[in-house]
Amino acid sequence: MEQNFDILAQSRANYYTKGSPVQFVRVELLKGDVTGEIAVCLSFKNISAKPLAGLLIGFKCKDMQGQVVCEDQFRYDQLAAGQGEIFGADDAVYLSPSPIGSVEVDLLQAIYTDGSRVSLREFKRVRLPAPKVLPTNLASQLEQRTGKQGFSVVPQMLPEGWFCACGAFHPTEENTAWCSECGSDRILLQNTLSGLLQNRPQAAPVVEDEPTRMVDPVRPQEPTRVMSPVQDTGVDDDMKIVSRSSADTQTQYQPPRYRADEETATSYFEDEEEYDDYDGYEEEGEEDRGDYIAGQIIRWAPPITAVICVMIALGGLAVYLLR
């Protein structure tokens, strides 16, 4: 019964077989449109200069739970695969009625067109680092510049070989700068991608926020002191306040050498007003008046004494000069 198979899933090998003339490339799972069976198809590549006539492999299929559902060998015949040629995708090595979770592949023997055979069991597998994903916008621009399709990873060089933008890995044993799957040139591909990256607008640098400065807690304000209401003291007090303000204004605009004398006079005048306002001044009698006279004597005695001394000195000097 004939039926068509549609691609269900595919996965590239995450390792390469170091030193082997044949490399495992990828596994594909296809689903039949009539029976619903899952076909397991494997792809390989000949990287040697000698044409390949046949290949013997071993494989192991596991279900979604990790249980082995098939373990067998398969032989590819009548290949005539040249250097860099991929083969095997048209042959199903196993048909499964249930979904397949994983497939393990072992390279056993290579048969060349000249009749020679090479055992592949001694070559060890080396795990590859996961290729870097190429952003969608860059992939589209790179495909447009190169005229290729299917770019998904960043082309890069590794000690073991190089990754093409299509995802194909080329080991150093292959010794080629051309991708055998998409036909891209490695150097041209990397130069084109570098040019696209240089022409991209640079993102503005992110300015880190400065750490929030910790401020000491604000001391709460003290409650406003309640003052007793101002009593109305009459027209005389208001006039006295205005008079003093006028005197202060006049003092403010006078030269400094006159201001000191004016302040002294004003202070003395205010003292006299205080005595005038005090009602008991006349009733205290001669005792307070004597204190007042004594204060005046104490105040004026030093300057008068100094003047007298100067006059005596001048008189003595005059007598000395007249002799």
LOVOBA-400479 format. One record per residue (C-alpha): x, y, z; residue in one letter. Coordinates in steps of 0.05 Angstrom, whole numbers, plus 5000, padded with zeros to 4 digits. Layout:
XYZa...
This chain:
500050005000m502850664980e502251285024q505451955031n509752155090f509852855118d515553125160i513753085234l520353275268a527753325253q533953425295s541253525278r546653115311a549553465372n556253115363y561152925309y565552305301t572652545304k577152255249g571551865215s570851935139p563251885147v559252345193q552252275221f548352905202v541052875227r534952455242v527952585212e521252305235l515752265181l508552075191k504451675140g498051985118d494351315114v496850855170t499651405215g506151025224e512551395243i518351295194a525351395221v530151675168c537551825179l542352255139s549952185132f555552545096k561852285063n567552765078i573152345047s575852434977a574151714959k567051574933p562851174981l559050564957a555850315021g555250435096l553449975153l550550275216i547250075281g541350445311f536950435373k529950765377c526650955442k519551155457d517251785495m518451435562q525651255543g524250515532q527850175474v522749975420v527749765366c535149605363e537949365296d542949475239q541849775171f546049765108r546050305054y548050014986d549350284916q550850984940l556451274898a556751864946a562352354930g566052814978q561253275016g555052904991e549252755038i545452105032f540551645069g534552105078a530351715027d530851055065d526850895128a530850465176v524650335220y517050415219l513950525288s506550495305p507750965364s511451625372p519051605377i522651995431g529951915411s534651545364v541851325376e546551185317v553150805314d557750815252l560250105238l563450045169q564550445105a565050105037i568350484980y567450414905t574450114898d572349534943g576149765005s572749745073r574250175133v571850015204s568650605238l567850305307r574350585334e572651315322f570051685383k564252165385r565552875409v559753305435r558953985402l557054625437p550054865421a550255365363p548056075376k541156255351v541056795297l535757335308p530057315258t531258015230n538657875219l537157195188a532457525138s537558055119q543057535113l538757095068e537157705025q544457895018r546957195002t540956934963g540356315008k534756045051q534055695118g538956095161f537755995235s544456005273v550356465278v556156235233p562156125277q568955785280m570555245331l576954845345p573254235318e570654575254g565455105236w557955215238f554355475177c548355945184a543855375160c545954965221g550554475185a557054305221f563454185181h569153845219p576354025206t577353345172e572653585117e577554145100n572654595062t570155305064a563755145027w557454875061c555354215030s548054325049e546455055029c552455214986g554655835026s561756075029d564256115101r568556735093i563357115053l557956925103l561857175163q563857825128n556657965107t554157845178l559558295207s557458855159g550258775180l552058815254l556259445243q550559795207n545459645262r543560255304p547060245371q542460195431a542860775480a546860585542p542560435602v543960925658v543660595724e539660955776d543561225834e541960915900p536861295940t540161725992r537661586062m535562226097v534962276172d527762326194p525363046200v524563276271r517263436283p515964166294q514364396364e507264646374p506365396368t506765746435r500166066453v501066796472m496267216510s492567726467p495668416459v492068936499q490369606470d494670106509t491870746478g494071276430v500171496470d503570816464d502270786389d505371476380m511371266422k512570666376i512171096314v516971606344s522071066360r521470766290s522771456260s528871536303a531370846282d530371026208t534371666216q539971286251t540170766196q542171276142y547271676182q554871576174p558071076222p562171596261r555771966281y551671336291r555071126355a553771786389d546671786365e545571086392e548371286459t543971906461a537871506441t539270986494s539871526547y533571856522f529771206527e532271116598d529471806615e522771616584e522570996626e523771406689y518471906666d513371346655d514671066724y509571376771d513371246835g519571646815y517472296851e515071926913e521871586927e524972266945g532172476951e535071786957e533771606884d535772316862r542472226897g543571566862d542171906796y547272466810i552471966832a551571586767g552672216727q559072386766i561771686754i560171746680r563472426668w569272416718a574172016674p573772456612p574173096654i580272826691t583572656625a582473356598v585473666662i591573226656c592673426584v592074166603m597174086659i601973726612a601274266560l602374806612g608674466637g611274406566l609975146553a613775346616v619674906595y619975216526l619775936553l625875846597r
